[in-house]
């Protein structure tokens, strides 16, 4: 077995308690060890990407217990990409938090940050539905601690709302797992993929109910209509670097849909057919519309970026709903792009808040320190997330439009194009109020620390967007191979080397 597979889970899981127990009174040590751990995670992610690119999917059996009896982690190209994306985003966010002093404003920021990375990486690598639930709960606990970092009544209220919604999702997740186990007798994803194909026709209705419950759970995580209500207040109230890290958390919901519904409930399954794709597409289009008009009508920069995140999830789920290699490849390209672009805008929103004291989009506000640089970063993030050329959002949406040819093409193309225009108008309105019209007042901006590390972090994320454009051909080709591997399913199932009899 390749022991590197477990490293993205074990490394932050071991580092977090060490920070709490041995370094809780020394912020410098916390920064050094936490940053070193995140850099090491980036190195491990690079090794896993190279391994996955040159080898078929590989399973890691904890305690050497064979599937489906024991806990199993599975490394394939999709999991490796998601771990690498998480590691890169985490490094940039951590640099920003250190550069702006956000990690000073509450206790245990770095420990919670590492626990969060453990949960995210574990969710991407697990090959078992129950352990996906376990890692979801690790995410929930750590993200709540990060959400209320720094205190405040508004942040605490939003955090309680966030936890309440996600606890409902956790309860439904347990119901879904119990239902699936009662029918199939296993929760190993590869084993489920085999069992579902051979289930008697009379149990198809129960299986559909379990699938719908899972889709609801993943829709809550991914802010899909009608379960998107928690996201605007939560993300707008969260500390800037935390909201930027949360940009990959909604992608955990999208990843779960890709993994479970491509592997266990693909459209060719007799028991379910295209039932889930038919549910997912209209919900995704409505999510896109709500997010776009939320951008247009947002009264603060934080809520504007939060609604832009909802719109990006609507676009992503639209592509995922095709469940074909072409649409899945386009979805994966857009997933990487939207994660980076959303994080850029959340960090820019935090810069504006720190310099102005308010994110409200109102006229006649004084200019801010480093306004030209902040405005440029906002402009780049806005055109990326709205889908304008020359950045990767344009290429991502173009791939989705091309892949979604066929039935329903008019509705899909019309929705994506119209909402893109609405988002452009919304971002232009916000930019003019924040930066252009600020010069209409003679009030001088207050001096502010230049915070070079913060700008380096945002610049790194922007560089990632530019790299997606410059390497669009090879990246699209590689993601096409990932999508083909997802559609094939056989290599993933074979990697588990399943035993003959269930437990």
Beta strands, then each sheet from edge to edge (+ up, - down):
strand 1: 58-61
strand 2: 72-75
sheet 1: 1+ 2-
end
